[in-house]
Amino acid sequence: MEDRAPVVSPSYSQPSASGKQREGRGAWVLTAYGISGLALFAVLAYFFSDFIAH
């Protein structure tokens, strides 16, 4: 029993699995930046229109 090697998770032993995980994370980061940018643009447009109206 003590001679056996420890069991390693397959996600760590396969580089393609970690590559896919990084790709997915990058997509989520870009999505978050896109949503944040749209929200910032909306807030700036609101204040600009408010400034023009007064």
Predicted model as a PDB file, atoms N, CA, C, CB and O in Angstrom, pLDDT in the B-factor column:
MODEL        1                                                                  
ATOM      1  N   MET A   1       0.827  -1.194   0.000  1.00 56.00           N  
ATOM      2  CA  MET A   1       0.000   0.000   0.000  1.00 56.00           C  
ATOM      3  C   MET A   1       0.871   1.259   0.000  1.00 56.00           C  
ATOM      4  CB  MET A   1      -0.941  -0.002   1.213  1.00 56.00           C  
ATOM      5  O   MET A   1       0.557   2.218  -0.704  1.00 56.00           O  
ATOM      6  N   GLU A   2       1.940   1.272   0.762  1.00 63.00           N  
ATOM      7  CA  GLU A   2       2.799   2.442   0.845  1.00 63.00           C  
ATOM      8  C   GLU A   2       3.658   2.621  -0.405  1.00 63.00           C  
ATOM      9  CB  GLU A   2       3.684   2.344   2.064  1.00 63.00           C  
ATOM     10  O   GLU A   2       4.204   3.702  -0.625  1.00 63.00           O  
ATOM     11  N   ASP A   3       3.789   1.557  -1.245  1.00 74.00           N  
ATOM     12  CA  ASP A   3       4.621   1.627  -2.442  1.00 74.00           C  
ATOM     13  C   ASP A   3       3.902   2.360  -3.579  1.00 74.00           C  
ATOM     14  CB  ASP A   3       5.018   0.218  -2.891  1.00 74.00           C  
ATOM     15  O   ASP A   3       4.538   2.793  -4.540  1.00 74.00           O  
ATOM     16  N   ARG A   4       2.600   2.495  -3.472  1.00 72.00           N  
ATOM     17  CA  ARG A   4       1.819   3.042  -4.595  1.00 72.00           C  
ATOM     18  C   ARG A   4       2.005   4.557  -4.697  1.00 72.00           C  
ATOM     19  CB  ARG A   4       0.316   2.703  -4.428  1.00 72.00           C  
ATOM     20  O   ARG A   4       2.148   5.255  -3.694  1.00 72.00           O  
ATOM     21  N   ALA A   5       1.998   5.036  -5.930  1.00 67.00           N  
ATOM     22  CA  ALA A   5       2.115   6.476  -6.180  1.00 67.00           C  
ATOM     23  C   ALA A   5       0.789   7.153  -5.842  1.00 67.00           C  
ATOM     24  CB  ALA A   5       2.518   6.758  -7.663  1.00 67.00           C  
ATOM     25  O   ALA A   5      -0.272   6.545  -5.986  1.00 67.00           O  
ATOM     26  N   PRO A   6       0.842   8.388  -5.402  1.00 67.00           N  
ATOM     27  CA  PRO A   6      -0.406   9.097  -5.105  1.00 67.00           C  
ATOM     28  C   PRO A   6      -1.221   9.333  -6.381  1.00 67.00           C  
ATOM     29  CB  PRO A   6      -0.106  10.440  -4.411  1.00 67.00           C  
ATOM     30  O   PRO A   6      -0.666   9.510  -7.466  1.00 67.00           O  
ATOM     31  N   VAL A   7      -2.511   9.330  -6.230  1.00 70.00           N  
ATOM     32  CA  VAL A   7      -3.398   9.544  -7.363  1.00 70.00           C  
ATOM     33  C   VAL A   7      -3.416  11.031  -7.691  1.00 70.00           C  
ATOM     34  CB  VAL A   7      -4.833   9.020  -7.064  1.00 70.00           C  
ATOM     35  O   VAL A   7      -3.637  11.867  -6.816  1.00 70.00           O  
ATOM     36  N   VAL A   8      -3.181  11.351  -8.961  1.00 62.00           N  
ATOM     37  CA  VAL A   8      -3.138  12.746  -9.402  1.00 62.00           C  
ATOM     38  C   VAL A   8      -4.390  13.019 -10.219  1.00 62.00           C  
ATOM     39  CB  VAL A   8      -1.843  13.049 -10.234  1.00 62.00           C  
ATOM     40  O   VAL A   8      -4.801  12.200 -11.041  1.00 62.00           O  
ATOM     41  N   SER A   9      -4.980  14.158  -9.986  1.00 61.00           N  
ATOM     42  CA  SER A   9      -6.188  14.536 -10.729  1.00 61.00           C  
ATOM     43  C   SER A   9      -5.863  14.674 -12.212  1.00 61.00           C  
ATOM     44  CB  SER A   9      -6.783  15.860 -10.181  1.00 61.00           C  
ATOM     45  O   SER A   9      -4.813  15.222 -12.549  1.00 61.00           O  
ATOM     46  N   PRO A  10      -6.722  14.200 -13.105  1.00 57.00           N  
ATOM     47  CA  PRO A  10      -6.435  14.277 -14.540  1.00 57.00           C  
ATOM     48  C   PRO A  10      -6.352  15.698 -15.072  1.00 57.00           C  
ATOM     49  CB  PRO A  10      -7.481  13.533 -15.303  1.00 57.00           C  
ATOM     50  O   PRO A  10      -5.690  15.923 -16.085  1.00 57.00           O  
ATOM     51  N   SER A  11      -6.995  16.666 -14.431  1.00 57.00           N  
ATOM     52  CA  SER A  11      -6.949  18.034 -14.938  1.00 57.00           C  
ATOM     53  C   SER A  11      -5.553  18.630 -14.801  1.00 57.00           C  
ATOM     54  CB  SER A  11      -7.962  18.905 -14.203  1.00 57.00           C  
ATOM     55  O   SER A  11      -5.178  19.509 -15.577  1.00 57.00           O  
ATOM     56  N   TYR A  12      -4.775  18.159 -13.816  1.00 51.00           N  
ATOM     57  CA  TYR A  12      -3.421  18.675 -13.651  1.00 51.00           C  
ATOM     58  C   TYR A  12      -2.435  17.960 -14.577  1.00 51.00           C  
ATOM     59  CB  TYR A  12      -2.975  18.530 -12.196  1.00 51.00           C  
ATOM     60  O   TYR A  12      -1.428  18.545 -14.976  1.00 51.00           O  
ATOM     61  N   SER A  13      -2.715  16.710 -14.919  1.00 53.00           N  
ATOM     62  CA  SER A  13      -1.763  15.956 -15.728  1.00 53.00           C  
ATOM     63  C   SER A  13      -1.923  16.228 -17.224  1.00 53.00           C  
ATOM     64  CB  SER A  13      -1.922  14.477 -15.460  1.00 53.00           C  
ATOM     65  O   SER A  13      -0.990  15.967 -17.984  1.00 53.00           O  
ATOM     66  N   GLN A  14      -3.061  16.739 -17.669  1.00 53.00           N  
ATOM     67  CA  GLN A  14      -3.279  17.003 -19.084  1.00 53.00           C  
ATOM     68  C   GLN A  14      -3.190  18.502 -19.350  1.00 53.00           C  
ATOM     69  CB  GLN A  14      -4.647  16.450 -19.539  1.00 53.00           C  
ATOM     70  O   GLN A  14      -4.013  19.263 -18.839  1.00 53.00           O  
ATOM     71  N   PRO A  15      -2.206  18.946 -20.141  1.00 54.00           N  
ATOM     72  CA  PRO A  15      -2.086  20.369 -20.411  1.00 54.00           C  
ATOM     73  C   PRO A  15      -3.249  20.922 -21.233  1.00 54.00           C  
ATOM     74  CB  PRO A  15      -0.794  20.637 -21.123  1.00 54.00           C  
ATOM     75  O   PRO A  15      -3.562  22.108 -21.128  1.00 54.00           O  
ATOM     76  N   SER A  16      -3.894  20.083 -22.049  1.00 55.00           N  
ATOM     77  CA  SER A  16      -5.005  20.584 -22.864  1.00 55.00           C  
ATOM     78  C   SER A  16      -6.190  20.990 -21.989  1.00 55.00           C  
ATOM     79  CB  SER A  16      -5.444  19.520 -23.884  1.00 55.00           C  
ATOM     80  O   SER A  16      -6.906  21.935 -22.318  1.00 55.00           O  
ATOM     81  N   ALA A  17      -6.402  20.284 -20.880  1.00 54.00           N  
ATOM     82  CA  ALA A  17      -7.513  20.630 -19.994  1.00 54.00           C  
ATOM     83  C   ALA A  17      -7.276  21.989 -19.343  1.00 54.00           C  
ATOM     84  CB  ALA A  17      -7.702  19.547 -18.914  1.00 54.00           C  
ATOM     85  O   ALA A  17      -8.199  22.796 -19.233  1.00 54.00           O  
ATOM     86  N   SER A  18      -6.034  22.244 -18.908  1.00 53.00           N  
ATOM     87  CA  SER A  18      -5.759  23.532 -18.286  1.00 53.00           C  
ATOM     88  C   SER A  18      -5.806  24.645 -19.330  1.00 53.00           C  
ATOM     89  CB  SER A  18      -4.392  23.512 -17.583  1.00 53.00           C  
ATOM     90  O   SER A  18      -6.170  25.775 -19.005  1.00 53.00           O  
ATOM     91  N   GLY A  19      -5.443  24.343 -20.580  1.00 53.00           N  
ATOM     92  CA  GLY A  19      -5.533  25.335 -21.646  1.00 53.00           C  
ATOM     93  C   GLY A  19      -6.968  25.736 -21.900  1.00 53.00           C  
ATOM     94  O   GLY A  19      -7.262  26.913 -22.109  1.00 53.00           O  
ATOM     95  N   LYS A  20      -7.866  24.761 -21.882  1.00 54.00           N  
ATOM     96  CA  LYS A  20      -9.287  25.071 -22.069  1.00 54.00           C  
ATOM     97  C   LYS A  20      -9.815  25.903 -20.912  1.00 54.00           C  
ATOM     98  CB  LYS A  20     -10.107  23.781 -22.209  1.00 54.00           C  
ATOM     99  O   LYS A  20     -10.643  26.794 -21.106  1.00 54.00           O  
ATOM    100  N   GLN A  21      -9.335  25.611 -19.706  1.00 54.00           N  
ATOM    101  CA  GLN A  21      -9.792  26.365 -18.533  1.00 54.00           C  
ATOM    102  C   GLN A  21      -9.336  27.815 -18.648  1.00 54.00           C  
ATOM    103  CB  GLN A  21      -9.256  25.730 -17.220  1.00 54.00           C  
ATOM    104  O   GLN A  21     -10.103  28.727 -18.337  1.00 54.00           O  
ATOM    105  N   ARG A  22      -8.107  28.040 -19.087  1.00 53.00           N  
ATOM    106  CA  ARG A  22      -7.630  29.414 -19.247  1.00 53.00           C  
ATOM    107  C   ARG A  22      -8.403  30.139 -20.330  1.00 53.00           C  
ATOM    108  CB  ARG A  22      -6.142  29.429 -19.574  1.00 53.00           C  
ATOM    109  O   ARG A  22      -8.697  31.327 -20.194  1.00 53.00           O  
ATOM    110  N   GLU A  23      -8.740  29.431 -21.413  1.00 63.00           N  
ATOM    111  CA  GLU A  23      -9.526  30.044 -22.479  1.00 63.00           C  
ATOM    112  C   GLU A  23     -10.883  30.495 -21.947  1.00 63.00           C  
ATOM    113  CB  GLU A  23      -9.709  29.062 -23.651  1.00 63.00           C  
ATOM    114  O   GLU A  23     -11.325  31.608 -22.231  1.00 63.00           O  
ATOM    115  N   GLY A  24     -11.540  29.637 -21.179  1.00 79.00           N  
ATOM    116  CA  GLY A  24     -12.837  29.978 -20.629  1.00 79.00           C  
ATOM    117  C   GLY A  24     -12.750  31.160 -19.677  1.00 79.00           C  
ATOM    118  O   GLY A  24     -13.622  32.030 -19.669  1.00 79.00           O  
ATOM    119  N   ARG A  25     -11.703  31.184 -18.882  1.00 85.00           N  
ATOM    120  CA  ARG A  25     -11.525  32.292 -17.930  1.00 85.00           C  
ATOM    121  C   ARG A  25     -11.295  33.590 -18.682  1.00 85.00           C  
ATOM    122  CB  ARG A  25     -10.343  32.014 -16.970  1.00 85.00           C  
ATOM    123  O   ARG A  25     -11.826  34.631 -18.295  1.00 85.00           O  
ATOM    124  N   GLY A  26     -10.514  33.544 -19.748  1.00 90.00           N  
ATOM    125  CA  GLY A  26     -10.262  34.741 -20.543  1.00 90.00           C  
ATOM    126  C   GLY A  26     -11.528  35.286 -21.165  1.00 90.00           C  
ATOM    127  O   GLY A  26     -11.722  36.500 -21.242  1.00 90.00           O  
ATOM    128  N   ALA A  27     -12.389  34.387 -21.608  1.00 92.00           N  
ATOM    129  CA  ALA A  27     -13.657  34.819 -22.195  1.00 92.00           C  
ATOM    130  C   ALA A  27     -14.518  35.508 -21.140  1.00 92.00           C  
ATOM    131  CB  ALA A  27     -14.414  33.617 -22.808  1.00 92.00           C  
ATOM    132  O   ALA A  27     -15.164  36.517 -21.420  1.00 92.00           O  
ATOM    133  N   TRP A  28     -14.525  34.958 -19.927  1.00 93.00           N  
ATOM    134  CA  TRP A  28     -15.316  35.581 -18.859  1.00 93.00           C  
ATOM    135  C   TRP A  28     -14.750  36.936 -18.471  1.00 93.00           C  
ATOM    136  CB  TRP A  28     -15.369  34.670 -17.631  1.00 93.00           C  
ATOM    137  O   TRP A  28     -15.504  37.862 -18.173  1.00 93.00           O  
ATOM    138  N   VAL A  29     -13.425  37.060 -18.472  1.00 94.00           N  
ATOM    139  CA  VAL A  29     -12.799  38.345 -18.139  1.00 94.00           C  
ATOM    140  C   VAL A  29     -13.157  39.383 -19.192  1.00 94.00           C  
ATOM    141  CB  VAL A  29     -11.260  38.199 -18.026  1.00 94.00           C  
ATOM    142  O   VAL A  29     -13.503  40.516 -18.857  1.00 94.00           O  
ATOM    143  N   LEU A  30     -13.074  39.001 -20.473  1.00 95.00           N  
ATOM    144  CA  LEU A  30     -13.443  39.935 -21.544  1.00 95.00           C  
ATOM    145  C   LEU A  30     -14.912  40.318 -21.458  1.00 95.00           C  
ATOM    146  CB  LEU A  30     -13.143  39.323 -22.917  1.00 95.00           C  
ATOM    147  O   LEU A  30     -15.272  41.471 -21.695  1.00 95.00           O  
ATOM    148  N   THR A  31     -15.755  39.359 -21.123  1.00 95.00           N  
ATOM    149  CA  THR A  31     -17.182  39.654 -20.968  1.00 95.00           C  
ATOM    150  C   THR A  31     -17.404  40.641 -19.823  1.00 95.00           C  
ATOM    151  CB  THR A  31     -17.979  38.356 -20.716  1.00 95.00           C  
ATOM    152  O   THR A  31     -18.201  41.571 -19.945  1.00 95.00           O  
ATOM    153  N   ALA A  32     -16.703  40.434 -18.721  1.00 96.00           N  
ATOM    154  CA  ALA A  32     -16.842  41.345 -17.578  1.00 96.00           C  
ATOM    155  C   ALA A  32     -16.363  42.749 -17.942  1.00 96.00           C  
ATOM    156  CB  ALA A  32     -16.053  40.815 -16.364  1.00 96.00           C  
ATOM    157  O   ALA A  32     -16.994  43.738 -17.569  1.00 96.00           O  
ATOM    158  N   TYR A  33     -15.241  42.837 -18.674  1.00 97.00           N  
ATOM    159  CA  TYR A  33     -14.767  44.149 -19.114  1.00 97.00           C  
ATOM    160  C   TYR A  33     -15.771  44.804 -20.057  1.00 97.00           C  
ATOM    161  CB  TYR A  33     -13.402  44.022 -19.803  1.00 97.00           C  
ATOM    162  O   TYR A  33     -16.007  46.010 -19.976  1.00 97.00           O  
ATOM    163  N   GLY A  34     -16.358  44.018 -20.946  1.00 97.00           N  
ATOM    164  CA  GLY A  34     -17.345  44.565 -21.879  1.00 97.00           C  
ATOM    165  C   GLY A  34     -18.571  45.105 -21.161  1.00 97.00           C  
ATOM    166  O   GLY A  34     -19.055  46.191 -21.481  1.00 97.00           O  
ATOM    167  N   ILE A  35     -19.072  44.354 -20.198  1.00 98.00           N  
ATOM    168  CA  ILE A  35     -20.244  44.805 -19.441  1.00 98.00           C  
ATOM    169  C   ILE A  35     -19.904  46.045 -18.612  1.00 98.00           C  
ATOM    170  CB  ILE A  35     -20.766  43.675 -18.523  1.00 98.00           C  
ATOM    171  O   ILE A  35     -20.703  46.976 -18.518  1.00 98.00           O  
ATOM    172  N   SER A  36     -18.713  46.047 -18.013  1.00 98.00           N  
ATOM    173  CA  SER A  36     -18.302  47.216 -17.231  1.00 98.00           C  
ATOM    174  C   SER A  36     -18.159  48.446 -18.116  1.00 98.00           C  
ATOM    175  CB  SER A  36     -16.983  46.937 -16.504  1.00 98.00           C  
ATOM    176  O   SER A  36     -18.533  49.550 -17.720  1.00 98.00           O  
ATOM    177  N   GLY A  37     -17.619  48.256 -19.309  1.00 98.00           N  
ATOM    178  CA  GLY A  37     -17.488  49.366 -20.239  1.00 98.00           C  
ATOM    179  C   GLY A  37     -18.831  49.921 -20.670  1.00 98.00           C  
ATOM    180  O   GLY A  37     -19.009  51.137 -20.750  1.00 98.00           O  
ATOM    181  N   LEU A  38     -19.781  49.033 -20.950  1.00 98.00           N  
ATOM    182  CA  LEU A  38     -21.123  49.491 -21.326  1.00 98.00           C  
ATOM    183  C   LEU A  38     -21.795  50.239 -20.177  1.00 98.00           C  
ATOM    184  CB  LEU A  38     -21.992  48.302 -21.755  1.00 98.00           C  
ATOM    185  O   LEU A  38     -22.457  51.253 -20.397  1.00 98.00           O  
ATOM    186  N   ALA A  39     -21.629  49.744 -18.963  1.00 98.00           N  
ATOM    187  CA  ALA A  39     -22.223  50.413 -17.805  1.00 98.00           C  
ATOM    188  C   ALA A  39     -21.599  51.789 -17.600  1.00 98.00           C  
ATOM    189  CB  ALA A  39     -22.048  49.557 -16.538  1.00 98.00           C  
ATOM    190  O   ALA A  39     -22.303  52.757 -17.312  1.00 98.00           O  
ATOM    191  N   LEU A  40     -20.279  51.877 -17.749  1.00 98.00           N  
ATOM    192  CA  LEU A  40     -19.609  53.168 -17.612  1.00 98.00           C  
ATOM    193  C   LEU A  40     -20.076  54.140 -18.695  1.00 98.00           C  
ATOM    194  CB  LEU A  40     -18.083  52.989 -17.680  1.00 98.00           C  
ATOM    195  O   LEU A  40     -20.308  55.317 -18.419  1.00 98.00           O  
ATOM    196  N   PHE A  41     -20.211  53.651 -19.912  1.00 98.00           N  
ATOM    197  CA  PHE A  41     -20.697  54.490 -21.006  1.00 98.00           C  
ATOM    198  C   PHE A  41     -22.116  54.987 -20.716  1.00 98.00           C  
ATOM    199  CB  PHE A  41     -20.664  53.711 -22.337  1.00 98.00           C  
ATOM    200  O   PHE A  41     -22.430  56.150 -20.970  1.00 98.00           O  
ATOM    201  N   ALA A  42     -22.968  54.113 -20.188  1.00 98.00           N  
ATOM    202  CA  ALA A  42     -24.345  54.506 -19.868  1.00 98.00           C  
ATOM    203  C   ALA A  42     -24.367  55.590 -18.792  1.00 98.00           C  
ATOM    204  CB  ALA A  42     -25.160  53.283 -19.404  1.00 98.00           C  
ATOM    205  O   ALA A  42     -25.132  56.549 -18.892  1.00 98.00           O  
ATOM    206  N   VAL A  43     -23.536  55.444 -17.770  1.00 98.00           N  
ATOM    207  CA  VAL A  43     -23.489  56.442 -16.692  1.00 98.00           C  
ATOM    208  C   VAL A  43     -22.987  57.780 -17.237  1.00 98.00           C  
ATOM    209  CB  VAL A  43     -22.576  55.955 -15.529  1.00 98.00           C  
ATOM    210  O   VAL A  43     -23.544  58.831 -16.918  1.00 98.00           O  
ATOM    211  N   LEU A  44     -21.945  57.742 -18.051  1.00 98.00           N  
ATOM    212  CA  LEU A  44     -21.424  58.981 -18.638  1.00 98.00           C  
ATOM    213  C   LEU A  44     -22.448  59.634 -19.559  1.00 98.00           C  
ATOM    214  CB  LEU A  44     -20.131  58.701 -19.411  1.00 98.00           C  
ATOM    215  O   LEU A  44     -22.585  60.858 -19.556  1.00 98.00           O  
ATOM    216  N   ALA A  45     -23.163  58.847 -20.339  1.00 98.00           N  
ATOM    217  CA  ALA A  45     -24.196  59.390 -21.230  1.00 98.00           C  
ATOM    218  C   ALA A  45     -25.311  60.035 -20.417  1.00 98.00           C  
ATOM    219  CB  ALA A  45     -24.771  58.282 -22.140  1.00 98.00           C  
ATOM    220  O   ALA A  45     -25.838  61.081 -20.796  1.00 98.00           O  
ATOM    221  N   TYR A  46     -25.673  59.404 -19.292  1.00 97.00           N  
ATOM    222  CA  TYR A  46     -26.714  59.972 -18.434  1.00 97.00           C  
ATOM    223  C   TYR A  46     -26.290  61.344 -17.897  1.00 97.00           C  
ATOM    224  CB  TYR A  46     -27.027  59.014 -17.263  1.00 97.00           C  
ATOM    225  O   TYR A  46     -27.051  62.308 -17.978  1.00 97.00           O  
ATOM    226  N   PHE A  47     -25.075  61.427 -17.350  1.00 97.00           N  
ATOM    227  CA  PHE A  47     -24.619  62.699 -16.795  1.00 97.00           C  
ATOM    228  C   PHE A  47     -24.437  63.751 -17.883  1.00 97.00           C  
ATOM    229  CB  PHE A  47     -23.312  62.506 -16.037  1.00 97.00           C  
ATOM    230  O   PHE A  47     -24.715  64.928 -17.654  1.00 97.00           O  
ATOM    231  N   PHE A  48     -23.975  63.343 -19.061  1.00 97.00           N  
ATOM    232  CA  PHE A  48     -23.811  64.285 -20.151  1.00 97.00           C  
ATOM    233  C   PHE A  48     -25.158  64.849 -20.603  1.00 97.00           C  
ATOM    234  CB  PHE A  48     -23.100  63.616 -21.320  1.00 97.00           C  
ATOM    235  O   PHE A  48     -25.295  66.052 -20.823  1.00 97.00           O  
ATOM    236  N   SER A  49     -26.158  63.959 -20.738  1.00 97.00           N  
ATOM    237  CA  SER A  49     -27.480  64.440 -21.155  1.00 97.00           C  
ATOM    238  C   SER A  49     -28.114  65.324 -20.085  1.00 97.00           C  
ATOM    239  CB  SER A  49     -28.403  63.255 -21.467  1.00 97.00           C  
ATOM    240  O   SER A  49     -28.810  66.288 -20.403  1.00 97.00           O  
ATOM    241  N   ASP A  50     -27.873  64.997 -18.821  1.00 96.00           N  
ATOM    242  CA  ASP A  50     -28.367  65.810 -17.723  1.00 96.00           C  
ATOM    243  C   ASP A  50     -27.705  67.200 -17.746  1.00 96.00           C  
ATOM    244  CB  ASP A  50     -28.105  65.104 -16.374  1.00 96.00           C  
ATOM    245  O   ASP A  50     -28.357  68.214 -17.495  1.00 96.00           O  
ATOM    246  N   PHE A  51     -26.413  67.226 -18.050  1.00 95.00           N  
ATOM    247  CA  PHE A  51     -25.669  68.484 -18.129  1.00 95.00           C  
ATOM    248  C   PHE A  51     -26.186  69.347 -19.294  1.00 95.00           C  
ATOM    249  CB  PHE A  51     -24.154  68.203 -18.297  1.00 95.00           C  
ATOM    250  O   PHE A  51     -26.332  70.562 -19.160  1.00 95.00           O  
ATOM    251  N   ILE A  52     -26.456  68.707 -20.423  1.00 95.00           N  
ATOM    252  CA  ILE A  52     -26.954  69.438 -21.596  1.00 95.00           C  
ATOM    253  C   ILE A  52     -28.374  69.966 -21.337  1.00 95.00           C  
ATOM    254  CB  ILE A  52     -26.941  68.521 -22.853  1.00 95.00           C  
ATOM    255  O   ILE A  52     -28.714  71.068 -21.768  1.00 95.00           O  
ATOM    256  N   ALA A  53     -29.194  69.182 -20.637  1.00 92.00           N  
ATOM    257  CA  ALA A  53     -30.596  69.569 -20.404  1.00 92.00           C  
ATOM    258  C   ALA A  53     -30.696  70.793 -19.487  1.00 92.00           C  
ATOM    259  CB  ALA A  53     -31.379  68.392 -19.790  1.00 92.00           C  
ATOM    260  O   ALA A  53     -31.650  71.564 -19.590  1.00 92.00           O  
ATOM    261  N   HIS A  54     -29.738  70.974 -18.609  1.00 80.00           N  
ATOM    262  CA  HIS A  54     -29.804  72.112 -17.690  1.00 80.00           C  
ATOM    263  C   HIS A  54     -28.982  73.211 -18.247  1.00 80.00           C  
ATOM    264  CB  HIS A  54     -29.328  71.745 -16.278  1.00 80.00           C  
ATOM    265  O   HIS A  54     -28.886  74.278 -17.642  1.00 80.00           O  
TER     266      HIS A  54                                                      
ENDMDL                                                                          
END                                                                             
